[in-house]
Amino acid sequence: MKTLNGALQRRSIGTLDFTVSLWAHLCLPSAWAGGEPTVTTTEINQLMHFIRASGCEFKRNSTWHTPAQAVELLQKKRDYMLMWGKIPNTEYFIDEAATRSSTSGDAYHVRCQGTQQQESRLWLSEELTRFRKTKH
C-alpha cells in the first residue's frame, strides 16, 4: 500500500509539474523560451529610451513616424520575438526587429534635425556602442 501511495503521489506531482509547465508555455511564452538575458533587457530598454528622447523621425514603409510611434512598433516586435523565441543579445534585436520592415523588407531610416537620413541599424548600433562605453 505504501508503494502504491508513493507511486500515486509521484504521478500526481509529475502531472502537476506538467500542468504548470504547459500553463507557462501557453500563458507566459517568454518564460518558456528563455526571454532576454538581463544585460540585453537593460540595453534594449536604453535604446528605446534613446529613440523616444531623440526627436528623430523614423521612416518605415515609405512613411515617416514620430519617435513614440517607432518605440511602439519596436516594442510590439520585441514582444512578438519574446513570445516565440528569445532575444539572445541586443545586436540580434537590432538586426531582427529594428533594421527593416518584416512585411516589405525595406530598411528603416532615421532622420534627425541637422543630420542626413541614415539606416536605423547604423544609428542604433552606434548608440549601443556609446552606451556600453559609458557603463564601464
N, CA and C atoms as a LAMMPS dump frame, in Angstrom:
ITEM: TIMESTEP
0
ITEM: NUMBER OF ATOMS
408
ITEM: BOX BOUNDS ff ff ff
-5.0000000000000000e+02 5.0000000000000000e+02
-5.0000000000000000e+02 5.0000000000000000e+02
-5.0000000000000000e+02 5.0000000000000000e+02
ITEM: ATOMS id mol type element x y z
1 1 1 N 0.815 -1.196 0
2 1 2 C 0 0 0
3 1 3 C 0.857 1.257 0
4 2 1 N 1.989 1.244 0.77
5 2 2 C 2.878 2.398 0.784
6 2 3 C 3.42 2.679 -0.615
7 3 1 N 3.83 1.631 -1.297
8 3 2 C 4.39 1.797 -2.632
9 3 3 C 3.33 2.353 -3.568
10 4 1 N 2.12 1.834 -3.461
11 4 2 C 1.049 2.324 -4.312
12 4 3 C 0.795 3.802 -4.036
13 5 1 N 0.707 4.178 -2.763
14 5 2 C 0.501 5.589 -2.422
15 5 3 C 1.68 6.435 -2.899
16 6 1 N 2.912 5.923 -2.71
17 6 2 C 4.102 6.641 -3.168
18 6 3 C 4.07 6.827 -4.67
19 7 1 N 3.679 5.774 -5.396
20 7 2 C 3.611 5.868 -6.847
21 7 3 C 2.531 6.859 -7.273
22 8 1 N 1.386 6.805 -6.601
23 8 2 C 0.318 7.742 -6.916
24 8 3 C 0.741 9.174 -6.6
25 9 1 N 1.431 9.338 -5.486
26 9 2 C 1.88 10.67 -5.104
27 9 3 C 2.885 11.205 -6.136
28 10 1 N 3.83 10.38 -6.551
29 10 2 C 4.795 10.819 -7.563
30 10 3 C 4.103 11.136 -8.882
31 11 1 N 3.114 10.338 -9.27
32 11 2 C 2.39 10.592 -10.507
33 11 3 C 1.636 11.911 -10.408
34 12 1 N 1.03 12.208 -9.287
35 12 2 C 0.306 13.469 -9.098
36 12 3 C 1.257 14.651 -9.188
37 13 1 N 2.419 14.532 -8.568
38 13 2 C 3.399 15.61 -8.63
39 13 3 C 3.879 15.786 -10.064
40 14 1 N 4.117 14.681 -10.764
41 14 2 C 4.527 14.757 -12.165
42 14 3 C 3.468 15.433 -13.025
43 15 1 N 2.21 15.099 -12.782
44 15 2 C 1.12 15.723 -13.523
45 15 3 C 1.05 17.21 -13.216
46 16 1 N 1.251 17.572 -11.955
47 16 2 C 1.251 18.976 -11.566
48 16 3 C 2.4 19.715 -12.26
49 17 1 N 3.585 19.11 -12.275
50 17 2 C 4.73 19.723 -12.952
51 17 3 C 4.421 19.943 -14.429
52 18 1 N 3.836 18.927 -15.064
53 18 2 C 3.492 19.045 -16.484
54 18 3 C 2.452 20.145 -16.693
55 19 1 N 1.445 20.202 -15.834
56 19 2 C 0.385 21.202 -15.95
57 19 3 C 0.956 22.612 -15.797
58 20 1 N 1.82 22.804 -14.819
59 20 2 C 2.442 24.111 -14.603
60 20 3 C 3.316 24.473 -15.797
61 21 1 N 4.083 23.525 -16.307
62 21 2 C 4.936 23.79 -17.471
63 21 3 C 4.092 24.14 -18.696
64 22 1 N 3.018 23.408 -18.907
65 22 2 C 2.148 23.686 -20.039
66 22 3 C 1.508 25.056 -19.908
67 23 1 N 1.034 25.391 -18.717
68 23 2 C 0.44 26.704 -18.475
69 23 3 C 1.46 27.809 -18.764
70 24 1 N 2.696 27.633 -18.281
71 24 2 C 3.737 28.639 -18.514
72 24 3 C 4.015 28.776 -20.005
73 25 1 N 4.018 27.658 -20.725
74 25 2 C 4.27 27.706 -22.17
75 25 3 C 3.155 28.448 -22.905
76 26 1 N 1.922 28.213 -22.523
77 26 2 C 0.804 28.829 -23.216
78 26 3 C 0.562 30.27 -22.789
79 27 1 N 0.748 30.561 -21.516
80 27 2 C 0.413 31.882 -20.995
81 27 3 C 1.607 32.806 -20.838
82 28 1 N 2.766 32.239 -20.657
83 28 2 C 3.97 33.03 -20.466
84 28 3 C 5.055 32.547 -21.416
85 29 1 N 4.87 32.723 -22.696
86 29 2 C 5.815 32.165 -23.662
87 29 3 C 7.253 32.6 -23.448
88 30 1 N 7.478 33.842 -23.015
89 30 2 C 8.854 34.283 -22.832
90 30 3 C 9.531 33.508 -21.707
91 31 1 N 8.773 33.079 -20.715
92 31 2 C 9.369 32.278 -19.641
93 31 3 C 9.801 30.925 -20.19
94 32 1 N 8.988 30.355 -21.071
95 32 2 C 9.311 29.063 -21.671
96 32 3 C 10.524 29.184 -22.581
97 33 1 N 10.577 30.281 -23.342
98 33 2 C 11.608 30.447 -24.354
99 33 3 C 12.932 30.939 -23.804
100 34 1 N 12.948 31.449 -22.611
101 34 2 C 14.191 31.93 -22.05
102 34 3 C 14.268 33.43 -21.978
103 35 1 N 13.366 34.154 -22.645
104 35 2 C 13.336 35.597 -22.546
105 35 3 C 14.606 36.249 -23.052
106 36 1 N 14.996 37.286 -22.356
107 36 2 C 16.199 38.037 -22.685
108 36 3 C 17.171 37.945 -21.524
109 37 1 N 18.443 37.861 -21.799
110 37 2 C 19.409 37.995 -20.709
111 37 3 C 19.272 39.389 -20.094
112 38 1 N 19.571 39.52 -18.815
113 38 2 C 19.393 40.783 -18.097
114 38 3 C 20.121 41.935 -18.772
115 39 1 N 21.347 41.721 -19.196
116 39 2 C 22.093 42.804 -19.843
117 39 3 C 21.413 43.215 -21.142
118 40 1 N 20.843 42.281 -21.861
119 40 2 C 20.136 42.582 -23.105
120 40 3 C 18.9 43.415 -22.82
121 41 1 N 18.159 43.056 -21.793
122 41 2 C 16.975 43.824 -21.401
123 41 3 C 17.363 45.266 -21.09
124 42 1 N 18.417 45.448 -20.33
125 42 2 C 18.89 46.792 -19.976
126 42 3 C 19.267 47.578 -21.225
127 43 1 N 19.999 46.939 -22.124
128 43 2 C 20.443 47.631 -23.331
129 43 3 C 19.285 47.982 -24.26
130 44 1 N 18.35 47.068 -24.432
131 44 2 C 17.202 47.351 -25.306
132 44 3 C 16.347 48.452 -24.691
133 45 1 N 16.161 48.412 -23.391
134 45 2 C 15.412 49.483 -22.728
135 45 3 C 16.098 50.827 -22.949
136 46 1 N 17.428 50.842 -22.891
137 46 2 C 18.177 52.076 -23.145
138 46 3 C 17.965 52.544 -24.586
139 47 1 N 17.994 51.624 -25.534
140 47 2 C 17.751 52.012 -26.927
141 47 3 C 16.349 52.596 -27.102
142 48 1 N 15.376 52.003 -26.445
143 48 2 C 14.003 52.518 -26.531
144 48 3 C 13.934 53.932 -25.95
145 49 1 N 14.585 54.147 -24.829
146 49 2 C 14.632 55.483 -24.219
147 49 3 C 15.334 56.464 -25.168
148 50 1 N 16.441 56.04 -25.745
149 50 2 C 17.2 56.864 -26.676
150 50 3 C 16.333 57.277 -27.871
151 51 1 N 15.606 56.336 -28.437
152 51 2 C 14.734 56.634 -29.574
153 51 3 C 13.667 57.65 -29.175
154 52 1 N 13.011 57.381 -28.051
155 52 2 C 11.916 58.251 -27.6
156 52 3 C 12.411 59.683 -27.361
157 53 1 N 13.601 59.821 -26.784
158 53 2 C 14.136 61.146 -26.439
159 53 3 C 14.855 61.829 -27.603
160 54 1 N 15.056 61.127 -28.707
161 54 2 C 15.892 61.634 -29.8
162 54 3 C 15.294 62.8 -30.569
163 55 1 N 13.983 62.832 -30.68
164 55 2 C 13.348 63.831 -31.524
165 55 3 C 13.473 63.507 -33.008
166 56 1 N 14.028 62.354 -33.329
167 56 2 C 14.255 61.961 -34.722
168 56 3 C 13.017 61.264 -35.283
169 57 1 N 12.84 61.388 -36.589
170 57 2 C 11.752 60.712 -37.268
171 57 3 C 12.237 59.384 -37.829
172 58 1 N 11.319 58.431 -37.941
173 58 2 C 11.649 57.087 -38.427
174 58 3 C 10.835 56.766 -39.663
175 59 1 N 11.527 56.356 -40.699
176 59 2 C 10.861 56 -41.955
177 59 3 C 10.665 54.496 -41.995
178 60 1 N 9.414 54.142 -42.124
179 60 2 C 9.036 52.732 -42.206
180 60 3 C 8.025 52.596 -43.332
181 61 1 N 8.344 51.763 -44.309
182 61 2 C 7.449 51.543 -45.453
183 61 3 C 7.029 52.86 -46.112
184 62 1 N 8.001 53.707 -46.379
185 62 2 C 7.827 54.98 -47.099
186 62 3 C 7.098 56.068 -46.315
187 63 1 N 6.834 55.853 -45.028
188 63 2 C 6.138 56.842 -44.212
189 63 3 C 7.004 57.214 -43.007
190 64 1 N 7.066 58.508 -42.707
191 64 2 C 7.829 58.978 -41.547
192 64 3 C 6.955 58.92 -40.306
193 65 1 N 7.562 58.469 -39.193
194 65 2 C 6.844 58.302 -37.925
195 65 3 C 7.571 59.035 -36.806
196 66 1 N 6.833 59.363 -35.756
197 66 2 C 7.404 60.027 -34.579
198 66 3 C 8.228 59.023 -33.771
199 67 1 N 9.08 59.524 -32.889
200 67 2 C 9.824 58.602 -32.016
201 67 3 C 8.891 57.701 -31.189
202 68 1 N 7.806 58.263 -30.677
203 68 2 C 6.876 57.456 -29.877
204 68 3 C 6.268 56.329 -30.707
205 69 1 N 5.934 56.613 -31.956
206 69 2 C 5.39 55.573 -32.839
207 69 3 C 6.443 54.511 -33.139
208 70 1 N 7.692 54.929 -33.3
209 70 2 C 8.773 53.976 -33.557
210 70 3 C 8.963 53.052 -32.363
211 71 1 N 8.96 53.622 -31.154
212 71 2 C 9.111 52.802 -29.947
213 71 3 C 7.953 51.83 -29.816
214 72 1 N 6.753 52.288 -30.095
215 72 2 C 5.577 51.413 -30.014
216 72 3 C 5.72 50.224 -30.972
217 73 1 N 6.137 50.499 -32.2
218 73 2 C 6.329 49.423 -33.174
219 73 3 C 7.42 48.458 -32.721
220 74 1 N 8.563 48.994 -32.299
221 74 2 C 9.672 48.131 -31.884
222 74 3 C 9.313 47.317 -30.649
223 75 1 N 8.52 47.885 -29.746
224 75 2 C 8.096 47.124 -28.569
225 75 3 C 7.183 45.975 -28.971
226 76 1 N 6.307 46.205 -29.936
227 76 2 C 5.44 45.119 -30.432
228 76 3 C 6.284 44.012 -31.053
229 77 1 N 7.283 44.406 -31.849
230 77 2 C 8.154 43.408 -32.47
231 77 3 C 8.96 42.659 -31.406
232 78 1 N 9.409 43.368 -30.387
233 78 2 C 10.144 42.744 -29.277
234 78 3 C 9.251 41.736 -28.554
235 79 1 N 8.038 42.14 -28.246
236 79 2 C 7.103 41.239 -27.557
237 79 3 C 6.848 39.992 -28.393
238 80 1 N 6.698 40.165 -29.688
239 80 2 C 6.475 39.033 -30.582
240 80 3 C 7.683 38.093 -30.565
241 81 1 N 8.87 38.677 -30.645
242 81 2 C 10.088 37.858 -30.62
243 81 3 C 10.193 37.078 -29.31
244 82 1 N 9.843 37.712 -28.212
245 82 2 C 9.911 37.034 -26.919
246 82 3 C 8.846 35.955 -26.801
247 83 1 N 7.716 36.155 -27.464
248 83 2 C 6.653 35.165 -27.39
249 83 3 C 7.044 33.874 -28.105
250 84 1 N 7.791 33.98 -29.199
251 84 2 C 8.102 32.808 -29.995
252 84 3 C 9.546 32.342 -29.906
253 85 1 N 10.32 33.004 -29.153
254 85 2 C 11.714 32.629 -29.007
255 85 3 C 12.375 33.535 -28.001
256 86 1 N 13.652 33.651 -28.11
257 86 2 C 14.323 34.541 -27.19
258 86 3 C 15.156 35.544 -27.964
259 87 1 N 15.578 36.565 -27.277
260 87 2 C 16.465 37.564 -27.856
261 87 3 C 17.803 37.366 -27.155
262 88 1 N 18.75 36.694 -27.801
263 88 2 C 19.996 36.334 -27.12
264 88 3 C 20.909 37.521 -26.809
265 89 1 N 20.825 38.579 -27.626
266 89 2 C 21.65 39.759 -27.367
267 89 3 C 21.038 40.956 -28.075
268 90 1 N 21.549 42.121 -27.761
269 90 2 C 20.98 43.353 -28.3
270 90 3 C 21.219 43.486 -29.795
271 91 1 N 22.352 43.029 -30.276
272 91 2 C 22.622 43.074 -31.716
273 91 3 C 21.576 42.279 -32.487
274 92 1 N 21.178 41.148 -31.936
275 92 2 C 20.14 40.332 -32.563
276 92 3 C 18.83 41.124 -32.649
277 93 1 N 18.488 41.807 -31.57
278 93 2 C 17.273 42.628 -31.573
279 93 3 C 17.36 43.713 -32.646
280 94 1 N 18.498 44.399 -32.721
281 94 2 C 18.663 45.445 -33.731
282 94 3 C 18.504 44.845 -35.133
283 95 1 N 19.191 43.745 -35.389
284 95 2 C 19.158 43.128 -36.718
285 95 3 C 17.777 42.599 -37.1
286 96 1 N 17.099 41.993 -36.16
287 96 2 C 15.838 41.321 -36.478
288 96 3 C 14.598 42.191 -36.31
289 97 1 N 14.642 43.193 -35.449
290 97 2 C 13.44 43.977 -35.17
291 97 3 C 13.557 45.443 -35.574
292 98 1 N 14.757 46.001 -35.506
293 98 2 C 14.893 47.451 -35.638
294 98 3 C 15.602 47.885 -36.916
295 99 1 N 15.74 47.001 -37.872
296 99 2 C 16.502 47.301 -39.074
297 99 3 C 15.649 47.419 -40.326
298 100 1 N 14.626 46.585 -40.425
299 100 2 C 13.825 46.568 -41.65
300 100 3 C 12.394 46.11 -41.339
301 101 1 N 11.529 46.427 -42.263
302 101 2 C 10.127 46.034 -42.151
303 101 3 C 10.001 44.532 -42.356
304 102 1 N 9.259 43.894 -41.479
305 102 2 C 9.046 42.454 -41.635
306 102 3 C 8.042 42.164 -42.742
307 103 1 N 7.281 43.164 -43.179
308 103 2 C 6.323 42.932 -44.256
309 103 3 C 6.918 43.238 -45.629
310 104 1 N 7.573 44.389 -45.768
311 104 2 C 8.111 44.769 -47.083
312 104 3 C 9.584 44.412 -47.26
313 105 1 N 10.31 44.279 -46.149
314 105 2 C 11.74 44.032 -46.224
315 105 3 C 12.563 45.298 -46.396
316 106 1 N 11.882 46.441 -46.525
317 106 2 C 12.582 47.718 -46.69
318 106 3 C 13.291 48.12 -45.399
319 107 1 N 14.464 48.722 -45.561
320 107 2 C 15.238 49.18 -44.409
321 107 3 C 14.526 50.344 -43.729
322 108 1 N 14.636 50.398 -42.396
323 108 2 C 14.168 51.555 -41.639
324 108 3 C 15.241 52.631 -41.731
325 109 1 N 14.807 53.879 -41.772
326 109 2 C 15.724 55.013 -41.799
327 109 3 C 15.385 55.983 -40.674
328 110 1 N 16.384 56.743 -40.277
329 110 2 C 16.235 57.732 -39.216
330 110 3 C 16.635 59.08 -39.791
331 111 1 N 15.866 60.111 -39.442
332 111 2 C 16.171 61.477 -39.877
333 111 3 C 16.101 62.385 -38.657
334 112 1 N 17.274 62.887 -38.264
335 112 2 C 17.369 63.788 -37.115
336 112 3 C 17.638 65.194 -37.628
337 113 1 N 17.184 66.176 -36.87
338 113 2 C 17.386 67.563 -37.283
339 113 3 C 18.88 67.867 -37.415
340 114 1 N 19.261 68.449 -38.544
341 114 2 C 20.645 68.835 -38.772
342 114 3 C 21.555 67.722 -39.252
343 115 1 N 21.002 66.523 -39.499
344 115 2 C 21.819 65.412 -39.998
345 115 3 C 21.135 64.798 -41.219
346 116 1 N 21.895 64.04 -41.965
347 116 2 C 21.326 63.342 -43.112
348 116 3 C 20.619 62.067 -42.649
349 117 1 N 19.666 61.656 -43.439
350 117 2 C 18.967 60.398 -43.205
351 117 3 C 19.977 59.253 -43.202
352 118 1 N 19.798 58.286 -42.294
353 118 2 C 20.672 57.117 -42.265
354 118 3 C 19.861 55.879 -41.883
355 119 1 N 20.426 54.713 -42.148
356 119 2 C 19.735 53.474 -41.775
357 119 3 C 19.709 53.328 -40.256
358 120 1 N 18.616 52.814 -39.764
359 120 2 C 18.448 52.671 -38.315
360 120 3 C 19.474 51.711 -37.716
361 121 1 N 19.899 50.719 -38.471
362 121 2 C 20.87 49.746 -37.951
363 121 3 C 22.151 50.454 -37.503
364 122 1 N 22.663 51.322 -38.338
365 122 2 C 23.885 52.05 -38.005
366 122 3 C 23.651 52.974 -36.81
367 123 1 N 22.57 53.716 -36.839
368 123 2 C 22.245 54.676 -35.789
369 123 3 C 22.108 53.991 -34.428
370 124 1 N 21.384 52.89 -34.388
371 124 2 C 21.181 52.171 -33.117
372 124 3 C 22.452 51.446 -32.674
373 125 1 N 23.203 50.913 -33.608
374 125 2 C 24.463 50.246 -33.252
375 125 3 C 25.454 51.234 -32.643
376 126 1 N 25.503 52.449 -33.2
377 126 2 C 26.378 53.478 -32.638
378 126 3 C 25.951 53.848 -31.225
379 127 1 N 24.648 53.961 -30.985
380 127 2 C 24.158 54.278 -29.638
381 127 3 C 24.466 53.139 -28.68
382 128 1 N 24.329 51.914 -29.126
383 128 2 C 24.646 50.765 -28.277
384 128 3 C 26.119 50.784 -27.875
385 129 1 N 26.992 51.064 -28.826
386 129 2 C 28.42 51.153 -28.526
387 129 3 C 28.694 52.266 -27.519
388 130 1 N 28.072 53.439 -27.727
389 130 2 C 28.252 54.552 -26.798
390 130 3 C 27.772 54.181 -25.399
391 131 1 N 26.604 53.537 -25.311
392 131 2 C 26.048 53.141 -24.02
393 131 3 C 26.954 52.155 -23.303
394 132 1 N 27.479 51.191 -24.013
395 132 2 C 28.368 50.211 -23.399
396 132 3 C 29.657 50.859 -22.88
397 133 1 N 30.17 51.843 -23.606
398 133 2 C 31.398 52.513 -23.156
399 133 3 C 31.139 53.339 -21.895
400 134 1 N 29.979 53.933 -21.78
401 134 2 C 29.676 54.768 -20.611
402 134 3 C 29.369 53.925 -19.374
403 135 1 N 29.016 52.678 -19.565
404 135 2 C 28.732 51.796 -18.41
405 135 3 C 29.989 51.406 -17.665
406 136 1 N 31.142 51.443 -18.302
407 136 2 C 32.378 50.939 -17.683
408 136 3 C 33.227 52.053 -17.151
